């Protein structure tokens, strides 16, 4: 039944990849991974990027290596604002309270949200879509220039800001609001995604208990990005969550 449901999701949102894997006795993980290089359809001129599609594929492949993961991968023209929200709602609706849901985005961003293939999508809209899931462990990984500004949308109301702060969603953002998220021609992924995937593979598991917590991940990724960027890029983690929040179980 789970396989049929996830297969239907592929047809419904035209995602590129979706795996329905066996459910283990532990927590199940649900991932929506988005990467956009091509911004030719964006409402105003936006520079195309080189590595976000590779970033999204890297994260999807990493999670697929776990024993109990369902994921959807949306790339370039498939990553419209409507399809992103629809995929989040459909994939994450399967999660129970003890599961883990992850939204990964690599592409352009703006203060308060993401730049989808065809237009802007606000952080609040993504957060509200994720809020429909019963899952307690919810997280966003965002690899975008000045993504730290996503924490505060200056146009948001006090109610919206309080809702974002109180939501059980961890935001792990690749850079401060005045920094670029750096990539090099000789690298497969941007600096943030490079360190993120290494950390999630197990390098961040400092106590070797096969469980990676929010604090372990932040310490590893932040230190790695600051080092390889020579102090030019500083990841930011924000939200209402515990240091011991489970990010990955192996």
N, C-alpha and C positions, 0 to 999 in steps of 0.2 A: 504493500500500500504506500509506504513512504517513497519508494522508487517511482511509482506511478504519479504521485503528487508532484515530485520534483521534476519529473519528465514533462508534466503538463506546464510547469512553470517555464521551462525552456521555450515551449511553443507560445505561451502567453506573452512573454516579454521579449522574445527573440534574442535571448542572450547567446553569447558565443559558446560558453561551456557551462555544464552543470553536472555534478556528480552526486548520486545518491549512494552513500556508503553505509555499511552495516553499523548499527547503533550499539555502542558498548555499554557496559554497566555504569560508566562514569558520565560526565557531562558531555553533551553533544554541542558542536559548534556550527553556527550558521554564518556564512560570510557573503557579503556583496562587495565585489572588488571592481573599481571603476578606473579606467585610464584613458586620457584624451590627449592625443597629439595634434589632431586636426581641428582647428577652430574656424574653418572656412565658412561654416553656416552660422557663426555667432552674429548677433544683431549689429555689432559694430566691430571695427577692425581689431583683431586680436592675433598676436604673434603665435604661429604654430610652435609646438614643442617637440623634443626628440625622444625623451625617455619615459613619459607616463604610461604608455601602453606596455612597455617592458616592465615597469614597476608593478602594474596591476597583475600582469601574468606571473611575475615572480612571487607575489604574495599569494595568489590563488594556488600556484603550484606547491608552495610551502604548506599551506593548510591542507591541500589534498593529500599530502603525505601523512597526515594524522589518521587515526583509525576511525573517527566518528565525526565526519565533517560533510556538510552540504554547502555548495557555494555556487554563486552566479557571477559571471565575468562579463562586464559591459565595456566595450571599447569603441572609441571614436563615434561614428554615426549612430551606434546602438545606445550610446550614453546620453540620451535626451533627458531633460528634466523630468518628463512624465514617466519614462521607463525606469529611471533611477528610483523614484518614489514608489512606483508600482512593484519593483523588484524587492525593495526593502520590506514593504508590507507583506508580500507573499512569502518571501523566504523566512523572515523573522517570525511570522505568525505560527510557524511550526515549533518554535522554541518554548520550553517549559521554564519554570522559575530557576532551576538549577543549571540551565544551559548557558552558553556564551554566544552573543551575537556581535558581529564585527562589520563595520562599514569602513572600507578603505577607498580613499580617493587620491588620485595623482593627476594634476592638471593646474589650470589657472584658478586662483581664488580671489575674493574681494572681502573687505571688512564686513563680516556677518554671513558669509556664505561661500558657495562653490560656483564655478563657471562650468555648466554642463555644455554639451555639444551645441545646443541651440539656444542657450540663454542662461540667466542666473537662476540659482536655486538656493534659498536661504537656509542657513544652519537651523533656524527654528522649524522650517518645514521638514527637514530631514529628521530632526529630533522628535517632532510630533509623530512622524511615521514610525520611528523606532519605538516610541512610547506605547504603541498599540501591542507590542510584544509583551508577554507575561514574564519574560526573562529578567532576572535581577542584574546580570553582568552584561552591560552594553558599552561598546566602545567605538570610537572613530579614530582612524589613523589618517592624517591628512598631509600629503606631501605637495605643498604649494607655496609659492613666494608670499611672504608677509602673512602667512596663515595664522600667526599669533593674534592678529587683529580679529579673527573669527570669534574670539571669546566675547567680544563686546561689539554689538551692532549699535552705533550711535543713534540710529533712527528707531530702535526698538523701544517699546513702552516699558515702564517699570515692572508691569506684570509679566511681560515677556522675559525680561532679564532675570526676574526672580524665578520664573518657571525653568529657565535654562540652568540657573545655578542649582536649583533643587532637584533637577532631573537626575536619574541614576544613569548618566551617560558620561563616560570618561573620554575626554578629547586629548589626543596626543598629536600635537601640531609641529610641523617640521622646522619652523623658524619663528622668531619674534616678529612683531608687526612692522618693523622697519628693516627687515632682512630678506634677502633673496634665499631661495632654496636652491643650492648649488648642484650642478651636474657637470661632468667632464666628458669630452668626446671619447676617451678611452675607457669609460666605465659603462657597465650594463645598466646600472640604476643610478638614481640621484643619491646624494650623500645620506639623506634620511632613510630612504628605503633600503639602501645597502646595509646600514647599521641595524635597522629594524628587523630585516629578515635574518641577519646573523644572531640577533638577540633572541628572536622567536624560535630559532632552530635549537636553542639550548645554551648559547653562550651567556645569556643573561641569568641563567639558573645558578646563582652563586652558592646556594646551599645544596644543590644536586638532589632535590626531592622530586624532580620531574614535573614541578609546577612552577610556572613563571608568574610572578606577581607584578602589579603595577609599578611598585617601587623598584623592583629588580630591573624591569624593562626600561624605566626612565633612566636609572643610573647608568646602565650599559649604553643605551642609544645616545643619550645626551653627551656622555663623555666621549663616545666615538665620533659623533658629528663635530663637536667642538675641536677635537684633535685633527681630523682630516681636513677641516675647513680653516685651520689656523686661527680659530677663534672668531670667524666671520659669520657663523651660523649657530644658533642656540635653540634646540627644540623646547617646546613648552607643553606641560601637561596640566590640564584644568578640568574641574568638575567636582561633583559631590560624591566621593567614593573613598574607600579605605585603601591605605598603602598595600594591604594584603589582598586586594581584589584580584581574583584569578584571571589572567590574560590568556594563558595557554596551558593545557595539560597534555603531557606526552605519555 
